[in-house]
Amino acid sequence: MDSSRPGKPTNNPFIKSFNGSFRDECLNTNWFLSLHDARLKIESWLRNYNTFRPHISLQGLTPEEVEFEMLNDKENSNLALSS
């Protein structure tokens, strides 16, 4: 697993992309009235980001769809191995 160097969190292009999307689509478009309000709005944005928003880097799929496909592929290969 590749990770960023200590003190350089933006070396990872996936993290940099996520941080940009988070800033542009969530932080810059919402007013947070309290910590609780911020948590609710951030959780809502994150749920949308993972379940409804297609990602170019995932060939137009959502992270949830990719996870589902990976789990099904793993389950199918485990079934083939046990046969």
ROSE-4610 file (N, C-alpha, C; in Angstrom, 1 decimal, always signed):
// ROSE-4610
residu = [M/M/M/D/D/D/S/S/S/S/S/S/R/R/R/P/P/P/G/G/G/K/K/K/P/P/P/T/T/T/N/N/N/N/N/N/P/P/P/F/F/F/I/I/I/K/K/K/S/S/S/F/F/F/N/N/N/G/G/G/S/S/S/F/F/F/R/R/R/D/D/D/E/E/E/C/C/C/L/L/L/N/N/N/T/T/T/N/N/N/W/W/W/F/F/F/L/L/L/S/S/S/L/L/L/H/H/H/D/D/D/A/A/A/R/R/R/L/L/L/K/K/K/I/I/I/E/E/E/S/S/S/W/W/W/L/L/L/R/R/R/N/N/N/Y/Y/Y/N/N/N/T/T/T/F/F/F/R/R/R/P/P/P/H/H/H/I/I/I/S/S/S/L/L/L/Q/Q/Q/G/G/G/L/L/L/T/T/T/P/P/P/E/E/E/E/E/E/V/V/V/E/E/E/F/F/F/E/E/E/M/M/M/L/L/L/N/N/N/D/D/D/K/K/K/E/E/E/N/N/N/S/S/S/N/N/N/L/L/L/A/A/A/L/L/L/S/S/S/S/S/S]
num = [1/1/1/2/2/2/3/3/3/4/4/4/5/5/5/6/6/6/7/7/7/8/8/8/9/9/9/10/10/10/11/11/11/12/12/12/13/13/13/14/14/14/15/15/15/16/16/16/17/17/17/18/18/18/19/19/19/20/20/20/21/21/21/22/22/22/23/23/23/24/24/24/25/25/25/26/26/26/27/27/27/28/28/28/29/29/29/30/30/30/31/31/31/32/32/32/33/33/33/34/34/34/35/35/35/36/36/36/37/37/37/38/38/38/39/39/39/40/40/40/41/41/41/42/42/42/43/43/43/44/44/44/45/45/45/46/46/46/47/47/47/48/48/48/49/49/49/50/50/50/51/51/51/52/52/52/53/53/53/54/54/54/55/55/55/56/56/56/57/57/57/58/58/58/59/59/59/60/60/60/61/61/61/62/62/62/63/63/63/64/64/64/65/65/65/66/66/66/67/67/67/68/68/68/69/69/69/70/70/70/71/71/71/72/72/72/73/73/73/74/74/74/75/75/75/76/76/76/77/77/77/78/78/78/79/79/79/80/80/80/81/81/81/82/82/82/83/83/83]
x = [+0.8/+0.0/+0.9/+0.6/+1.4/+0.7/+1.6/+1.0/+1.9/+1.4/+2.1/+3.2/+4.2/+5.3/+4.8/+5.4/+4.9/+5.0/+4.0/+4.0/+3.7/+3.4/+3.1/+1.8/+0.7/-0.6/-1.1/-0.6/-1.1/-0.3/+0.7/+1.5/+0.6/-0.4/-1.3/-2.3/-2.4/-3.3/-4.8/-5.1/-6.4/-6.9/-6.0/-6.3/-6.5/-5.6/-5.7/-7.0/-7.4/-8.7/-9.9/-9.9/-10.9/-11.0/-9.8/-9.8/-10.4/-10.0/-10.6/-12.1/-12.6/-14.0/-14.7/-14.2/-14.8/-14.8/-13.7/-13.7/-14.7/-14.7/-15.5/-17.0/-17.3/-18.7/-19.4/-18.6/-19.2/-18.8/-17.5/-17.1/-17.5/-17.3/-17.5/-19.0/-19.8/-21.2/-22.2/-21.7/-22.5/-22.1/-23.1/-22.8/-23.1/-22.1/-22.2/-22.6/-23.8/-24.3/-23.8/-23.4/-22.9/-22.0/-21.4/-20.6/-21.5/-22.7/-23.7/-24.2/-24.4/-24.9/-23.8/-22.5/-21.4/-21.3/-21.5/-21.4/-22.5/-23.7/-24.8/-24.6/-24.2/-24.0/-22.8/-21.8/-20.6/-21.0/-21.7/-22.1/-23.0/-23.9/-24.8/-24.0/-23.0/-22.2/-21.4/-20.8/-20.0/-20.9/-22.1/-23.0/-23.3/-23.5/-23.8/-22.5/-21.4/-20.1/-19.8/-20.2/-19.9/-21.0/-22.2/-23.3/-24.0/-23.9/-24.7/-23.8/-22.7/-21.9/-20.9/-21.0/-20.1/-18.7/-17.7/-16.3/-15.6/-15.0/-14.2/-13.2/-12.5/-11.4/-11.9/-13.2/-13.8/-14.6/-14.3/-15.0/-16.5/-16.8/-18.2/-19.0/-18.4/-19.2/-19.0/-19.8/-19.7/-18.8/-18.2/-17.4/-18.2/-19.5/-20.3/-20.5/-20.7/-20.8/-19.5/-18.4/-17.1/-16.9/-17.2/-17.1/-18.0/-19.2/-20.2/-19.6/-19.1/-18.5/-17.3/-16.4/-15.3/-15.7/-16.7/-17.1/-17.7/-18.5/-19.1/-18.0/-17.0/-15.9/-15.2/-14.9/-14.2/-15.0/-16.4/-17.2/-17.3/-17.4/-17.4/-16.1/-15.0/-13.7/-13.5/-14.1/-14.0/-14.9/-16.1/-16.9/-16.2/-15.6/-14.9/-13.7/-13.1/-12.0/-12.5/-13.7/-14.2/-14.9/-15.1/-15.8/-14.8]
y = [-1.2/+0.0/+1.2/+2.2/+3.4/+4.4/+5.2/+6.2/+7.5/+8.6/+9.8/+9.9/+10.7/+10.9/+11.7/+11.4/+12.2/+13.7/+14.4/+15.9/+16.3/+15.4/+15.7/+14.9/+15.3/+14.5/+14.7/+15.7/+15.9/+15.2/+14.4/+13.6/+12.6/+12.1/+11.0/+11.7/+11.5/+12.1/+11.8/+10.6/+10.3/+11.1/+11.3/+12.1/+13.6/+14.0/+15.4/+15.7/+14.7/+14.8/+14.8/+13.9/+13.9/+15.2/+15.7/+16.9/+18.1/+18.1/+19.2/+19.1/+17.9/+17.7/+18.1/+17.6/+17.9/+19.4/+20.1/+21.5/+22.2/+21.9/+22.6/+22.3/+21.0/+20.6/+20.6/+20.6/+20.6/+21.8/+22.0/+23.1/+24.5/+24.7/+26.0/+26.2/+25.3/+25.4/+25.4/+25.2/+25.1/+26.0/+26.5/+27.2/+26.2/+26.1/+25.2/+26.0/+25.7/+26.5/+26.0/+24.8/+24.1/+22.9/+22.3/+21.1/+20.0/+19.9/+18.9/+19.1/+20.4/+20.7/+20.3/+20.6/+20.3/+18.8/+18.0/+16.6/+16.0/+16.5/+16.1/+16.4/+17.6/+18.0/+17.3/+17.1/+16.3/+14.9/+14.3/+12.9/+12.7/+13.7/+13.7/+13.8/+14.7/+14.9/+13.6/+13.0/+11.8/+10.6/+10.5/+9.4/+9.6/+10.8/+11.1/+10.8/+11.2/+11.0/+9.5/+8.7/+7.3/+6.4/+6.9/+6.1/+6.5/+7.8/+8.3/+9.0/+9.6/+10.4/+9.5/+9.5/+8.7/+9.3/+8.5/+8.9/+8.5/+9.5/+9.3/+8.2/+8.3/+7.3/+5.9/+5.7/+4.4/+4.1/+4.6/+4.4/+4.7/+5.8/+6.2/+5.5/+4.7/+4.0/+4.8/+4.4/+5.0/+4.1/+4.6/+3.7/+2.5/+2.8/+1.7/+0.6/+1.0/+0.0/-0.8/-0.1/-0.8/-1.8/-1.4/-2.3/-3.5/-3.3/-4.4/-5.4/-4.9/-5.7/-6.5/-5.8/-6.5/-7.6/-7.4/-8.4/-9.6/-9.3/-10.4/-11.2/-10.5/-11.2/-12.1/-11.6/-12.4/-13.6/-13.4/-14.5/-15.5/-15.1/-16.0/-16.8/-16.2/-16.9/-17.8/-17.5/-18.4/-19.6/-19.4/-20.5/-21.5/-20.9/-21.7/-22.5/-21.9/-22.6/-23.8/-23.6/-24.7/-25.8/-25.6/-26.6/-27.7]
z = [+0.0/+0.0/+0.0/-0.9/-1.0/-0.1/+0.6/+1.5/+1.3/+1.8/+1.7/+2.7/+2.3/+3.3/+4.5/+5.6/+6.8/+6.5/+6.9/+6.7/+5.3/+4.4/+3.0/+2.6/+3.2/+2.9/+1.5/+0.7/-0.6/-1.7/-1.3/-2.3/-2.9/-2.3/-2.8/-3.7/-5.0/-5.8/-5.5/-5.0/-4.6/-3.4/-2.4/-1.3/-1.7/-2.6/-3.0/-3.8/-4.6/-5.3/-4.3/-3.4/-2.4/-1.6/-1.1/-0.4/-1.2/-2.5/-3.3/-3.5/-3.7/-3.9/-2.6/-1.4/-0.1/+0.1/-0.2/+0.0/-0.9/-2.2/-3.2/-3.0/-2.8/-2.8/-1.4/-0.4/+1.0/+1.8/+2.0/+2.9/+2.4/+1.1/+0.5/+0.1/+0.3/-0.1/+1.1/+2.3/+3.5/+4.6/+5.3/+6.5/+7.7/+8.6/+9.7/+10.9/+11.5/+12.6/+14.0/+14.0/+15.2/+14.8/+15.8/+15.5/+15.0/+15.7/+15.3/+13.9/+13.5/+12.2/+11.2/+11.5/+10.6/+10.4/+11.4/+11.3/+10.4/+10.6/+9.8/+8.3/+8.0/+6.6/+6.0/+6.7/+6.2/+6.0/+6.9/+6.7/+5.5/+5.3/+4.1/+2.9/+2.8/+1.6/+1.4/+2.4/+2.3/+1.8/+2.3/+1.8/+0.3/-0.1/-1.5/-2.3/-1.8/-2.5/-2.8/-1.8/-1.9/-2.5/-2.5/-3.0/-4.3/-4.6/-5.7/-6.8/-6.4/-7.2/-8.0/-9.4/-10.2/-10.1/-10.2/-10.1/-11.4/-12.1/-13.3/-13.1/-12.0/-11.7/-11.5/-11.3/-11.1/-12.4/-13.5/-14.8/-14.7/-14.0/-13.9/-12.9/-12.1/-11.0/-9.7/-8.7/-7.4/-6.6/-5.5/-4.7/-4.1/-3.8/-3.3/-4.4/-5.6/-6.7/-6.9/-6.8/-7.0/-5.8/-4.6/-3.5/-3.6/-4.1/-4.3/-5.4/-6.5/-7.5/-7.0/-6.2/-5.6/-4.7/-3.8/-2.9/-3.7/-4.7/-5.5/-6.2/-6.8/-7.4/-6.5/-5.3/-4.2/-3.8/-3.6/-3.3/-4.4/-5.6/-6.7/-6.9/-6.6/-6.7/-5.5/-4.4/-3.2/-3.5/-4.1/-4.5/-5.5/-6.5/-7.5/-6.8/-5.9/-5.2/-4.4/-3.8/-2.9/-3.7/-5.0/-5.8/-6.2]
